[in-house]
Amino acid sequence: MIDTFENGYCFKDGNIVKNSFKDDNANVIEKFKSVSFDYQKNGDVVSFEQQKFNSKLTPAGDIIATINGTNMYYVHYINKVVSDDYELTEQDKKDQASGKVVFSYDDSASQIEVSQVQSVNWNKDGIQYDLLQIDGKLSAGELADMAREVINNRR
């Protein structure tokens, strides 16, 4: 584990998360655990997740770099948290279809919350890694540099 990244983001806290994959009918097809670490610099947070599962997933995003034979993928989108009874507008439907906007439904949401989400993810030795920022200050290249540090430190 990295205590402090070269860009100054320092370990803040971490936890173990119970996860599951479900099919289209909401049946659990696999349960697994992951570890999640938060790194912070001047109030800005980067989450670093590591998880191992048996299900095969297609990598998400565009290849932003290849380090020591490992492809790193960059994903970015707008997340809109809306109430369960929210009706998508025609523009919402277009944005959702293009992948530009992801809708999250929360029955306790009294107003629409919008956030910018970006991540760099990769798979190495059967472990899925993800560096994630929500409304963060880093660029895609800076997240990729952090991923490069992780890959180069895991030999």
NULO-885038 format. One record per residue: z, y, x of N, C-alpha, C in turn. Coordinates in nm, 4 decimals. Example, Ala and Ser with C-alpha at 12.3 -4.5 7.8 and 13.67 -1.06 7.14 Angstrom:
<pts>
+----------+----------+----------+----------+----------+----------+----------+----------+----------+
:      n.w :      n.v :      n.u :     ca.w :     ca.v :     ca.u :      c.w :      c.v :      c.u :
+----------+----------+----------+----------+----------+----------+----------+----------+----------+
:   0.7800 :  -0.5690 :   1.3190 :   0.7800 :  -0.4500 :   1.2300 :   0.7800 :  -0.3300 :   1.3200 :
:   0.7080 :  -0.2250 :   1.2850 :   0.7140 :  -0.1060 :   1.3670 :   0.7870 :   0.0030 :   1.2900 :
+----------+----------+----------+----------+----------+----------+----------+----------+----------+
</pts>
This chain:
<pts>
+----------+----------+----------+----------+----------+----------+----------+----------+----------+
:      n.w :      n.v :      n.u :     ca.w :     ca.v :     ca.u :      c.w :      c.v :      c.u :
+----------+----------+----------+----------+----------+----------+----------+----------+----------+
:   0.0000 :  -0.1184 :   0.0840 :   0.0000 :   0.0000 :   0.0000 :   0.0000 :   0.1246 :   0.0884 :
:  -0.0723 :   0.2245 :   0.0462 :  -0.0793 :   0.3511 :   0.1189 :   0.0308 :   0.4433 :   0.0665 :
:   0.1126 :   0.4965 :   0.1578 :   0.2182 :   0.5906 :   0.1178 :   0.1608 :   0.7294 :   0.0908 :
:   0.0731 :   0.7750 :   0.1822 :   0.0118 :   0.9071 :   0.1684 :  -0.1341 :   0.8980 :   0.2112 :
:  -0.2229 :   0.9440 :   0.1251 :  -0.3650 :   0.9477 :   0.1597 :  -0.3906 :   1.0645 :   0.2546 :
:  -0.5008 :   1.0577 :   0.3271 :  -0.5354 :   1.1625 :   0.4233 :  -0.5474 :   1.2996 :   0.3577 :
:  -0.5817 :   1.3037 :   0.2283 :  -0.5964 :   1.4318 :   0.1587 :  -0.4632 :   1.4860 :   0.1060 :
:  -0.3525 :   1.4172 :   0.1381 :  -0.2207 :   1.4682 :   0.1025 :  -0.1604 :   1.4138 :  -0.0252 :
:  -0.2315 :   1.3299 :  -0.0997 :  -0.1741 :   1.2704 :  -0.2209 :  -0.0718 :   1.1658 :  -0.1793 :
:   0.0540 :   1.1839 :  -0.2265 :   0.1664 :   1.0981 :  -0.1874 :   0.2079 :   1.0077 :  -0.3022 :
:   0.2552 :   0.8882 :  -0.2658 :   0.3043 :   0.7940 :  -0.3656 :   0.4164 :   0.8582 :  -0.4456 :
:   0.4069 :   0.8484 :  -0.5789 :   0.5085 :   0.9038 :  -0.6683 :   0.5868 :   0.7917 :  -0.7358 :
:   0.5163 :   0.7004 :  -0.8034 :   0.5823 :   0.5871 :  -0.8679 :   0.4798 :   0.4796 :  -0.9004 :
:   0.5290 :   0.3675 :  -0.9469 :   0.4401 :   0.2570 :  -0.9805 :   0.5042 :   0.1653 :  -1.0817 :
:   0.4215 :   0.0813 :  -1.1425 :   0.4746 :  -0.0150 :  -1.2379 :   0.3783 :  -0.1313 :  -1.2560 :
:   0.4284 :  -0.2341 :  -1.3201 :   0.3481 :  -0.3515 :  -1.3534 :   0.3081 :  -0.3385 :  -1.4998 :
:   0.1808 :  -0.3648 :  -1.5280 :   0.1274 :  -0.3485 :  -1.6628 :   0.0780 :  -0.4836 :  -1.7133 :
:   0.1129 :  -0.5176 :  -1.8373 :   0.0605 :  -0.6386 :  -1.9011 :  -0.0674 :  -0.6011 :  -1.9743 :
:  -0.1753 :  -0.6740 :  -1.9462 :  -0.3064 :  -0.6452 :  -2.0040 :  -0.3617 :  -0.7680 :  -2.0745 :
:  -0.4644 :  -0.7451 :  -2.1552 :  -0.5375 :  -0.8570 :  -2.2140 :  -0.6794 :  -0.8125 :  -2.2459 :
:  -0.7704 :  -0.9087 :  -2.2401 :  -0.9072 :  -0.8873 :  -2.2860 :  -0.9189 :  -0.9528 :  -2.4221 :
:  -0.9881 :  -0.8841 :  -2.5134 :  -1.0068 :  -0.9370 :  -2.6486 :  -1.1549 :  -0.9433 :  -2.6806 :
:  -1.1901 :  -1.0378 :  -2.7678 :  -1.3289 :  -1.0465 :  -2.8118 :  -1.3519 :  -0.9491 :  -2.9273 :
:  -1.4717 :  -0.9516 :  -2.9836 :  -1.5066 :  -0.8579 :  -3.0911 :  -1.4214 :  -0.8754 :  -3.2163 :
:  -1.3577 :  -0.9915 :  -3.2299 :  -1.2721 :  -1.0176 :  -3.3460 :  -1.1248 :  -0.9948 :  -3.3149 :
:  -1.0969 :  -0.9297 :  -3.2025 :  -0.9608 :  -0.8965 :  -3.1587 :  -0.8787 :  -1.0190 :  -3.1185 :
:  -0.9463 :  -1.1301 :  -3.0886 :  -0.8764 :  -1.2481 :  -3.0378 :  -0.8588 :  -1.2332 :  -2.8868 :
:  -0.7396 :  -1.2616 :  -2.8379 :  -0.7134 :  -1.2510 :  -2.6945 :  -0.7874 :  -1.3633 :  -2.6221 :
:  -0.8687 :  -1.3255 :  -2.5226 :  -0.9411 :  -1.4265 :  -2.4460 :  -0.8832 :  -1.4441 :  -2.3054 :
:  -0.8055 :  -1.3447 :  -2.2601 :  -0.7384 :  -1.3587 :  -2.1311 :  -0.6241 :  -1.2583 :  -2.1218 :
:  -0.5109 :  -1.3052 :  -2.0683 :  -0.3973 :  -1.2177 :  -2.0393 :  -0.3822 :  -1.2107 :  -1.8883 :
:  -0.3461 :  -1.0927 :  -1.8381 :  -0.3261 :  -1.0760 :  -1.6944 :  -0.2379 :  -0.9541 :  -1.6707 :
:  -0.1869 :  -0.9439 :  -1.5498 :  -0.1039 :  -0.8295 :  -1.5128 :  -0.1764 :  -0.7471 :  -1.4073 :
:  -0.1422 :  -0.6206 :  -1.4037 :  -0.1953 :  -0.5328 :  -1.3001 :  -0.0811 :  -0.4477 :  -1.2463 :
:  -0.1056 :  -0.3866 :  -1.1323 :  -0.0099 :  -0.2904 :  -1.0787 :  -0.0767 :  -0.1539 :  -1.0818 :
:   0.0018 :  -0.0535 :  -1.1126 :  -0.0487 :   0.0827 :  -1.1215 :   0.0421 :   0.1736 :  -1.0400 :
:  -0.0186 :   0.2512 :  -0.9512 :   0.0556 :   0.3446 :  -0.8668 :   0.0047 :   0.4854 :  -0.8931 :
:   0.0953 :   0.5804 :  -0.9044 :   0.0567 :   0.7205 :  -0.9181 :   0.0808 :   0.7925 :  -0.7865 :
:  -0.0191 :   0.8698 :  -0.7463 :  -0.0113 :   0.9537 :  -0.6270 :  -0.0230 :   1.0981 :  -0.6735 :
:   0.0539 :   1.1870 :  -0.6108 :   0.0586 :   1.3248 :  -0.6575 :   0.0472 :   1.4229 :  -0.5418 :
:  -0.0172 :   1.5361 :  -0.5716 :  -0.0258 :   1.6469 :  -0.4764 :  -0.0286 :   1.7756 :  -0.5579 :
:   0.0706 :   1.8594 :  -0.5394 :   0.0792 :   1.9878 :  -0.6107 :   0.0609 :   1.9714 :  -0.7616 :
:   0.1227 :   1.8679 :  -0.8188 :   0.1171 :   1.8450 :  -0.9625 :  -0.0065 :   1.7704 :  -1.0104 :
:  -0.1049 :   1.7520 :  -0.9242 :  -0.2275 :   1.6798 :  -0.9597 :  -0.2057 :   1.5314 :  -0.9322 :
:  -0.2435 :   1.4449 :  -1.0267 :  -0.2134 :   1.3019 :  -1.0167 :  -0.3409 :   1.2189 :  -1.0084 :
:  -0.3371 :   1.1175 :  -0.9219 :  -0.4405 :   1.0150 :  -0.9139 :  -0.3707 :   0.8822 :  -0.9385 :
:  -0.4219 :   0.8037 :  -1.0331 :  -0.3672 :   0.6704 :  -1.0589 :  -0.4519 :   0.5677 :  -0.9851 :
:  -0.3847 :   0.4720 :  -0.9240 :  -0.4513 :   0.3659 :  -0.8485 :  -0.4085 :   0.2327 :  -0.9072 :
:  -0.5042 :   0.1613 :  -0.9684 :  -0.4739 :   0.0328 :  -1.0313 :  -0.5396 :  -0.0805 :  -0.9550 :
:  -0.4681 :  -0.1929 :  -0.9526 :  -0.5210 :  -0.3155 :  -0.8946 :  -0.4950 :  -0.4266 :  -0.9950 :
:  -0.5990 :  -0.5041 :  -1.0249 :  -0.5819 :  -0.6126 :  -1.1210 :  -0.6710 :  -0.7303 :  -1.0843 :
:  -0.6233 :  -0.8486 :  -1.1184 :  -0.6987 :  -0.9708 :  -1.0920 :  -0.7072 :  -1.0481 :  -1.2226 :
:  -0.8300 :  -1.0850 :  -1.2593 :  -0.8517 :  -1.1604 :  -1.3818 :  -0.9698 :  -1.2535 :  -1.3611 :
:  -0.9833 :  -1.3510 :  -1.4501 :  -1.0892 :  -1.4507 :  -1.4377 :  -1.2180 :  -1.4102 :  -1.5080 :
:  -1.2081 :  -1.3248 :  -1.6096 :  -1.3260 :  -1.2837 :  -1.6856 :  -1.4239 :  -1.2094 :  -1.5954 :
:  -1.5513 :  -1.2290 :  -1.6218 :  -1.6553 :  -1.1602 :  -1.5447 :  -1.6935 :  -1.0317 :  -1.6174 :
:  -1.6830 :  -0.9208 :  -1.5471 :  -1.7197 :  -0.7923 :  -1.6043 :  -1.8349 :  -0.7321 :  -1.5252 :
:  -1.9223 :  -0.6638 :  -1.5955 :  -2.0292 :  -0.5907 :  -1.5291 :  -1.9699 :  -0.4610 :  -1.4760 :
:  -1.9923 :  -0.4296 :  -1.3484 :  -1.9359 :  -0.3047 :  -1.2950 :  -1.9815 :  -0.1844 :  -1.3768 :
:  -1.8881 :  -0.0934 :  -1.4001 :  -1.9189 :   0.0274 :  -1.4764 :  -1.9506 :   0.1413 :  -1.3813 :
:  -2.0451 :   0.2255 :  -1.4207 :  -2.0745 :   0.3458 :  -1.3447 :  -2.1938 :   0.3326 :  -1.2529 :
:  -2.2119 :   0.4366 :  -1.1741 :  -2.3214 :   0.4439 :  -1.0778 :  -2.2661 :   0.4207 :  -0.9379 :
:  -2.3416 :   0.3499 :  -0.8555 :  -2.2967 :   0.3275 :  -0.7176 :  -2.2937 :   0.4621 :  -0.6462 :
:  -2.1747 :   0.4976 :  -0.5964 :  -2.1573 :   0.6263 :  -0.5277 :  -2.1566 :   0.6063 :  -0.3762 :
:  -2.1198 :   0.4852 :  -0.3320 :  -2.1172 :   0.4543 :  -0.1887 :  -2.1019 :   0.3040 :  -0.1715 :
:  -2.1356 :   0.2565 :  -0.0531 :  -2.1119 :   0.1170 :  -0.0162 :  -2.0361 :   0.1182 :   0.1157 :
:  -1.9182 :   0.0574 :   0.1155 :  -1.8319 :   0.0552 :   0.2337 :  -1.8099 :  -0.0898 :   0.2754 :
:  -1.8457 :  -0.1219 :   0.3973 :  -1.8285 :  -0.2581 :   0.4495 :  -1.8804 :  -0.3633 :   0.3513 :
:  -1.9946 :  -0.3358 :   0.2886 :  -2.0557 :  -0.4302 :   0.1960 :  -1.9997 :  -0.4268 :   0.0546 :
:  -1.9049 :  -0.3390 :   0.0278 :  -1.8446 :  -0.3290 :  -0.1055 :  -1.8994 :  -0.2059 :  -0.1773 :
:  -1.9609 :  -0.2277 :  -0.2941 :  -2.0126 :  -0.1161 :  -0.3736 :  -1.8985 :  -0.0468 :  -0.4469 :
:  -1.8992 :   0.0861 :  -0.4418 :  -1.8037 :   0.1668 :  -0.5175 :  -1.8812 :   0.2348 :  -0.6302 :
:  -1.8241 :   0.2302 :  -0.7500 :  -1.8896 :   0.2834 :  -0.8689 :  -1.8139 :   0.4057 :  -0.9194 :
:  -1.8896 :   0.5083 :  -0.9582 :  -1.8310 :   0.6306 :  -1.0117 :  -1.8571 :   0.6377 :  -1.1616 :
:  -1.7513 :   0.6649 :  -1.2369 :  -1.7586 :   0.6775 :  -1.3821 :  -1.6971 :   0.8119 :  -1.4196 :
:  -1.7624 :   0.8828 :  -1.5095 :  -1.7031 :   1.0065 :  -1.5609 :  -1.7465 :   1.0254 :  -1.7058 :
:  -1.6541 :   1.0738 :  -1.7860 :  -1.6833 :   1.0968 :  -1.9270 :  -1.5774 :   1.1894 :  -1.9858 :
:  -1.6058 :   1.2366 :  -2.1055 :  -1.5099 :   1.3164 :  -2.1817 :  -1.4400 :   1.2209 :  -2.2776 :
:  -1.3083 :   1.2260 :  -2.2817 :  -1.2325 :   1.1447 :  -2.3769 :  -1.1806 :   1.2363 :  -2.4871 :
:  -1.2097 :   1.1989 :  -2.6112 :  -1.1597 :   1.2745 :  -2.7264 :  -1.0631 :   1.1861 :  -2.8027 :
:  -0.9384 :   1.2315 :  -2.8131 :  -0.8393 :   1.1604 :  -2.8934 :  -0.8411 :   1.2243 :  -3.0319 :
:  -0.8676 :   1.1406 :  -3.1318 :  -0.8786 :   1.1887 :  -3.2696 :  -0.7921 :   1.1023 :  -3.3605 :
:  -0.7661 :   1.1513 :  -3.4803 :  -0.6876 :   1.0745 :  -3.5772 :  -0.7712 :   0.9578 :  -3.6300 :
:  -0.7032 :   0.8584 :  -3.6841 :  -0.7715 :   0.7394 :  -3.7356 :  -0.8722 :   0.7722 :  -3.8454 :
:  -0.8483 :   0.8791 :  -3.9199 :  -0.9383 :   0.9124 :  -4.0310 :  -1.0470 :   1.0136 :  -3.9912 :
:  -1.0585 :   1.0434 :  -3.8626 :  -1.1599 :   1.1374 :  -3.8152 :  -1.2992 :   1.0805 :  -3.8410 :
:  -1.3874 :   1.1633 :  -3.8939 :  -1.5252 :   1.1215 :  -3.9170 :  -1.6146 :   1.1846 :  -3.8112 :
:  -1.6887 :   1.1000 :  -3.7417 :  -1.7767 :   1.1477 :  -3.6355 :  -1.8874 :   1.2357 :  -3.6923 :
:  -1.9125 :   1.3479 :  -3.6244 :  -2.0250 :   1.4338 :  -3.6610 :  -2.1522 :   1.3711 :  -3.6032 :
:  -2.2668 :   1.4254 :  -3.6393 :  -2.3924 :   1.3752 :  -3.5827 :  -2.3927 :   1.3933 :  -3.4308 :
:  -2.3403 :   1.5075 :  -3.3835 :  -2.3335 :   1.5312 :  -3.2389 :  -2.2388 :   1.4313 :  -3.1726 :
:  -2.1255 :   1.4035 :  -3.2378 :  -2.0314 :   1.3038 :  -3.1854 :  -2.1014 :   1.1691 :  -3.1672 :
:  -2.1793 :   1.1303 :  -3.2671 :  -2.2486 :   1.0010 :  -3.2622 :  -2.3477 :   0.9970 :  -3.1460 :
:  -2.4189 :   1.1076 :  -3.1237 :  -2.5143 :   1.1152 :  -3.0121 :  -2.4399 :   1.1076 :  -2.8784 :
:  -2.3301 :   1.1836 :  -2.8683 :  -2.2524 :   1.1850 :  -2.7437 :  -2.1914 :   1.0483 :  -2.7150 :
:  -2.1448 :   0.9814 :  -2.8196 :  -2.0858 :   0.8489 :  -2.8028 :  -2.1933 :   0.7484 :  -2.7599 :
:  -2.3093 :   0.7547 :  -2.8218 :  -2.4182 :   0.6619 :  -2.7890 :  -2.4657 :   0.6800 :  -2.6448 :
:  -2.4626 :   0.8031 :  -2.5955 :  -2.5087 :   0.8300 :  -2.4586 :  -2.4028 :   0.7959 :  -2.3540 :
:  -2.2780 :   0.7734 :  -2.3986 :  -2.1695 :   0.7462 :  -2.3047 :  -2.1043 :   0.8723 :  -2.2515 :
:  -2.1518 :   0.9868 :  -2.2967 :  -2.0965 :   1.1148 :  -2.2510 :  -1.9535 :   1.1337 :  -2.3004 :
:  -1.9266 :   1.0855 :  -2.4235 :  -1.7943 :   1.1008 :  -2.4842 :  -1.7439 :   0.9645 :  -2.5301 :
:  -1.6165 :   0.9383 :  -2.5010 :  -1.5492 :   0.8183 :  -2.5501 :  -1.4433 :   0.8654 :  -2.6487 :
:  -1.4387 :   0.8017 :  -2.7650 :  -1.3406 :   0.8388 :  -2.8664 :  -1.2244 :   0.7411 :  -2.8641 :
:  -1.1036 :   0.7961 :  -2.8640 :  -0.9812 :   0.7173 :  -2.8739 :  -0.9144 :   0.7569 :  -3.0044 :
:  -0.8730 :   0.6570 :  -3.0792 :  -0.8141 :   0.6838 :  -3.2103 :  -0.6635 :   0.6667 :  -3.2052 :
:  -0.5929 :   0.7662 :  -3.2600 :  -0.4471 :   0.7670 :  -3.2607 :  -0.4024 :   0.8247 :  -3.3945 :
:  -0.3365 :   0.7422 :  -3.4751 :  -0.2987 :   0.7890 :  -3.6089 :  -0.1948 :   0.9008 :  -3.6063 :
:  -0.1320 :   0.9232 :  -3.4908 :  -0.0344 :   1.0322 :  -3.4827 :  -0.0965 :   1.1617 :  -3.4296 :
:  -0.2268 :   1.1591 :  -3.3999 :  -0.2937 :   1.2790 :  -3.3475 :  -0.3118 :   1.3809 :  -3.4592 :
:  -0.2514 :   1.4982 :  -3.4417 :  -0.2637 :   1.6021 :  -3.5439 :  -0.3812 :   1.6951 :  -3.5146 :
:  -0.4280 :   1.6938 :  -3.3905 :  -0.5449 :   1.7730 :  -3.3542 :  -0.6241 :   1.6972 :  -3.2489 :
:  -0.7474 :   1.7370 :  -3.2294 :  -0.8335 :   1.6710 :  -3.1314 :  -0.7898 :   1.7120 :  -2.9911 :
:  -0.7702 :   1.6131 :  -2.9054 :  -0.7366 :   1.6390 :  -2.7655 :  -0.8543 :   1.5941 :  -2.6803 :
:  -0.8991 :   1.6812 :  -2.5916 :  -1.0150 :   1.6519 :  -2.5075 :  -0.9718 :   1.6520 :  -2.3611 :
:  -1.0146 :   1.5496 :  -2.2870 :  -0.9840 :   1.5446 :  -2.1445 :  -1.1054 :   1.4941 :  -2.0673 :
:  -1.1119 :   1.5342 :  -1.9415 :  -1.2171 :   1.4897 :  -1.8502 :  -1.1623 :   1.3708 :  -1.7716 :
:  -1.2334 :   1.2597 :  -1.7754 :  -1.1894 :   1.1389 :  -1.7065 :  -1.2922 :   1.1047 :  -1.5996 :
:  -1.2429 :   1.0702 :  -1.4809 :  -1.3327 :   1.0240 :  -1.3756 :  -1.2621 :   0.9162 :  -1.2953 :
:  -1.3410 :   0.8227 :  -1.2448 :  -1.2816 :   0.7175 :  -1.1628 :  -1.3834 :   0.6626 :  -1.0642 :
:  -1.3301 :   0.6038 :  -0.9590 :  -1.4083 :   0.5253 :  -0.8645 :  -1.3486 :   0.3856 :  -0.8690 :
:  -1.4345 :   0.2849 :  -0.8930 :  -1.3848 :   0.1477 :  -0.9018 :  -1.4686 :   0.0556 :  -0.8146 :
:  -1.4069 :  -0.0553 :  -0.7747 :  -1.4753 :  -0.1544 :  -0.6919 :  -1.4032 :  -0.2871 :  -0.7042 :
:  -1.4718 :  -0.3929 :  -0.6621 :  -1.4139 :  -0.5267 :  -0.6640 :  -1.4240 :  -0.5833 :  -0.5237 :
:  -1.3115 :  -0.6294 :  -0.4726 :  -1.3088 :  -0.6872 :  -0.3380 :  -1.2193 :  -0.8097 :  -0.3400 :
:  -1.2725 :  -0.9210 :  -0.2929 :  -1.1972 :  -1.0466 :  -0.2856 :  -1.1360 :  -1.0849 :  -0.4204 :
:  -1.2110 :  -1.0604 :  -0.5286 :  -1.1660 :  -1.1005 :  -0.6617 :  -1.0648 :  -1.0078 :  -0.7263 :
:  -1.0355 :  -0.8964 :  -0.6622 :  -0.9411 :  -0.7992 :  -0.7185 :  -1.0190 :  -0.6743 :  -0.7586 :
:  -0.9922 :  -0.6253 :  -0.8792 :  -1.0558 :  -0.5040 :  -0.9298 :  -0.9668 :  -0.3845 :  -0.8961 :
:  -1.0241 :  -0.2834 :  -0.8330 :  -0.9517 :  -0.1625 :  -0.7938 :  -1.0090 :  -0.0435 :  -0.8707 :
:  -0.9228 :   0.0528 :  -0.9018 :  -0.9674 :   0.1710 :  -0.9748 :  -0.8806 :   0.2904 :  -0.9362 :
:  -0.9444 :   0.3960 :  -0.8898 :  -0.8781 :   0.5247 :  -0.8666 :  -0.9217 :   0.6157 :  -0.9807 :
:  -0.8260 :   0.6637 :  -1.0589 :  -0.8554 :   0.7339 :  -1.1837 :  -0.7875 :   0.8696 :  -1.1876 :
:  -0.8607 :   0.9680 :  -1.2376 :  -0.8036 :   1.1009 :  -1.2610 :  -0.8401 :   1.1481 :  -1.4000 :
:  -0.7418 :   1.2063 :  -1.4679 :  -0.7638 :   1.2682 :  -1.5986 :  -0.7338 :   1.4167 :  -1.5827 :
:  -0.8336 :   1.4990 :  -1.6116 :  -0.8223 :   1.6445 :  -1.5938 :  -0.7744 :   1.6795 :  -1.4531 :
:  -0.8272 :   1.6081 :  -1.3549 :  -0.7842 :   1.6275 :  -1.2168 :  -0.8684 :   1.7279 :  -1.1409 :
:  -0.8263 :   1.7525 :  -1.0179 :  -0.8892 :   1.8534 :  -0.9333 :  -0.9894 :   1.7959 :  -0.8336 :
:  -0.9901 :   1.6643 :  -0.8153 :  -1.0748 :   1.6052 :  -0.7118 :  -1.2203 :   1.5931 :  -0.7557 :
:  -1.3093 :   1.5966 :  -0.6577 :  -1.4513 :   1.5722 :  -0.6831 :  -1.4770 :   1.4218 :  -0.6731 :
:  -1.5957 :   1.3811 :  -0.7136 :  -1.6352 :   1.2406 :  -0.7008 :  -1.6271 :   1.1973 :  -0.5546 :
:  -1.6738 :   1.2821 :  -0.4647 :  -1.6717 :   1.2503 :  -0.3223 :  -1.5306 :   1.2341 :  -0.2680 :
:  -1.4385 :   1.3166 :  -0.3160 :  -1.2996 :   1.3065 :  -0.2698 :  -1.2338 :   1.1781 :  -0.3203 :
:  -1.2640 :   1.1385 :  -0.4444 :  -1.2130 :   1.0100 :  -0.4941 :  -1.2721 :   0.8950 :  -0.4125 :
:  -1.4013 :   0.9057 :  -0.3801 :  -1.4664 :   0.8020 :  -0.2991 :  -1.4036 :   0.7942 :  -0.1599 :
:  -1.3657 :   0.9082 :  -0.1033 :  -1.2988 :   0.9081 :   0.0274 :  -1.1650 :   0.8347 :   0.0200 :
:  -1.0921 :   0.8523 :  -0.0907 :  -0.9653 :   0.7806 :  -0.1074 :  -0.9916 :   0.6300 :  -0.1176 :
:  -1.0972 :   0.5929 :  -0.1901 :  -1.1332 :   0.4516 :  -0.2017 :  -1.1693 :   0.3947 :  -0.0645 :
:  -1.2408 :   0.4724 :   0.0137 :  -1.2789 :   0.4307 :   0.1490 :  -1.1534 :   0.4013 :   0.2322 :
:  -1.0516 :   0.4859 :   0.2181 :  -0.9251 :   0.4620 :   0.2895 :  -0.8633 :   0.3286 :   0.2499 :
:  -0.8634 :   0.3004 :   0.1195 :  -0.8056 :   0.1742 :   0.0713 :  -0.8830 :   0.0563 :   0.1290 :
:  -1.0155 :   0.0620 :   0.1200 :  -1.0988 :  -0.0487 :   0.1689 :  -1.0789 :  -0.0686 :   0.3188 :
:  -1.0756 :   0.0392 :   0.3943 :  -1.0604 :   0.0277 :   0.5396 :  -0.9208 :  -0.0162 :   0.5816 :
:  -0.8206 :   0.0031 :   0.4955 :  -0.6837 :  -0.0398 :   0.5266 :  -0.6562 :  -0.1833 :   0.4860 :
:  -0.7450 :  -0.2452 :   0.4079 :  -0.7231 :  -0.3819 :   0.3589 :  -0.8139 :  -0.4773 :   0.4347 :
:  -0.7722 :  -0.5171 :   0.5505 :  -0.8537 :  -0.6097 :   0.6305 :  -0.7845 :  -0.7403 :   0.6446 :
+----------+----------+----------+----------+----------+----------+----------+----------+----------+
</pts>
